[in-house]
Amino acid sequence: MKHVSWRREQRLILDDINWEIQKGEHWCLVGLNGSGKTSILDLINGYHWPTSGEISVLGKRFGETDLRELRKEIGWVSASMQQRLHGYETIENVVLSGKYASVGIYEKPAEEDYVQVRELLEQWKCGHLLGRIYQTLSQGEKQKVLIGRALMAKPKLLILDEPCTGLDIFAREQVLTMIDQIANRPDAPTLIYVTHHIEEILPCFTHTFLLKKGKVAQKGLSKDVLTQEILSEFFQTSLSVEQKSGRSWLMLK
Ligand SMILES: Nc1ncnc2c1ncn2[C@@H]1O[C@H](COP(=O)(O)OP(=O)(O)OP(=O)(O)O)[C@@H](O)[C@H]1O
């Protein structure tokens, strides 16, 4: 994004955002409620058009590229995706629909597709869920299935929009372990992980972007951004930061 601004109803929601992601980097986008995170994601996916500035995604410049084709290379896991799915489908069909980037399945899948789905689910320790109806799963199980679904299309960019919201600590750690494994695969897509919670920033997230009221507050290498000084300023609260298992944990001073 080069000098990207987005205005709605006389309000400047995103203000002069410059953001470049290199291949091999994985980013966390952190901001409080209403800071503009979803608006940035909608711009990246071409669902909104910037009021000013330039956007290129996966080397394709907006305005010169077919967005429907580009979207096939972007996996997106979000709460709104979860609402759009047909909850009465089996998890095999939910995961398989990711291959076609559709909500349901409209083509006859080949047997090898189902083999791939089963392998994927087993790989993510979800083998015991095979045959289950999606809406009967727990929230944590649903998130893992949705991430698996997004991987079916072999995306080059995977956007995870607050995947741990509403999860208990155990389910959250399971989802984070899955994300860590994805990030460390040789063929990993570039990850953008959106969260309000600093402690969810895994060591695999090389870079962090702190967004505040539609502006870049800080961005750069996670180790340089996730400091006591920067985070205290960002949250306007006196905080101490403790490092544990390569993650930063915040405490009120
Ligand atoms: N289409 C729109 N028209 C008018 N205002 C909008 C529109 N979309 C977003 N906004 C406003 O822009 C601001 C940023 O919203 P956005 O949803 O991007 O924030 P967010 O960081 O994703 O918040 P949250 O963490 O609560 O999901 C909010 O004040 C929101 O009301």
The ligand as an SDF file (V2000), in Angstrom:
LIG
                    3D

 31 33  0  0  0  0  0  0  0  0999 V2000
  -18.7040    1.2910    5.1450 N   0  0  0  0  0  0  0  0  0  0  0  0
  -18.4530    2.1270    6.1730 C   0  0  0  0  0  0  0  0  0  0  0  0
  -19.0930    3.3060    6.2770 N   0  0  0  0  0  0  0  0  0  0  0  0
  -18.8580    4.1310    7.3060 C   0  0  0  0  0  0  0  0  0  0  0  0
  -17.9840    3.8800    8.3000 N   0  0  0  0  0  0  0  0  0  0  0  0
  -17.3330    2.7160    8.2700 C   0  0  0  0  0  0  0  0  0  0  0  0
  -17.5150    1.7650    7.2070 C   0  0  0  0  0  0  0  0  0  0  0  0
  -16.7280    0.7040    7.4440 N   0  0  0  0  0  0  0  0  0  0  0  0
  -16.0670    0.9690    8.5960 C   0  0  0  0  0  0  0  0  0  0  0  0
  -16.4250    2.1600    9.1070 N   0  0  0  0  0  0  0  0  0  0  0  0
  -15.9120    2.7920   10.3250 C   0  0  0  0  0  0  0  0  0  0  0  0
  -14.4960    2.7910   10.2400 O   0  0  0  0  0  0  0  0  0  0  0  0
  -13.9150    2.5630   11.5230 C   0  0  0  0  0  0  0  0  0  0  0  0
  -12.9590    1.4000   11.4180 C   0  0  0  0  0  0  0  0  0  0  0  0
  -13.7270    0.2110   11.2720 O   0  0  0  0  0  0  0  0  0  0  0  0
  -13.0660   -1.2280   11.0980 P   0  0  0  0  0  0  0  0  0  0  0  0
  -14.1900   -2.2070   11.0980 O   0  0  0  0  0  0  0  0  0  0  0  0
  -12.1470   -1.2090    9.9460 O   0  0  0  0  0  0  0  0  0  0  0  0
  -12.2310   -1.3400   12.4600 O   0  0  0  0  0  0  0  0  0  0  0  0
  -11.5710   -2.6440   13.1450 P   0  0  0  0  0  0  0  0  0  0  0  0
  -10.2110   -2.2300   13.5870 O   0  0  0  0  0  0  0  0  0  0  0  0
  -11.6740   -3.8020   12.2320 O   0  0  0  0  0  0  0  0  0  0  0  0
  -12.5080   -2.8510   14.3990 O   0  0  0  0  0  0  0  0  0  0  0  0
  -12.8760   -4.2090   15.2420 P   0  0  0  0  0  0  0  0  0  0  0  0
  -11.6240   -4.6490   15.9180 O   0  0  0  0  0  0  0  0  0  0  0  0
  -13.9040   -3.7230   16.1970 O   0  0  0  0  0  0  0  0  0  0  0  0
  -13.4200   -5.1930   14.2550 O   0  0  0  0  0  0  0  0  0  0  0  0
  -15.0610    2.3540   12.4890 C   0  0  0  0  0  0  0  0  0  0  0  0
  -15.3010    3.5540   13.1850 O   0  0  0  0  0  0  0  0  0  0  0  0
  -16.2300    2.0040   11.5870 C   0  0  0  0  0  0  0  0  0  0  0  0
  -17.4630    2.4420   12.1500 O   0  0  0  0  0  0  0  0  0  0  0  0
  1  2  1  0
  2  3  1  0
  2  7  2  0
  3  4  2  0
  4  5  1  0
  5  6  2  0
  6  7  1  0
  6 10  1  0
  7  8  1  0
  8  9  2  0
  9 10  1  0
 10 11  1  0
 11 12  1  0
 11 30  1  0
 12 13  1  0
 13 14  1  0
 13 28  1  0
 14 15  1  0
 15 16  1  0
 16 17  2  0
 16 18  1  0
 16 19  1  0
 19 20  1  0
 20 21  2  0
 20 22  1  0
 20 23  1  0
 23 24  1  0
 24 25  2  0
 24 26  1  0
 24 27  1  0
 28 29  1  0
 28 30  1  0
 30 31  1  0
M  END
$$$$
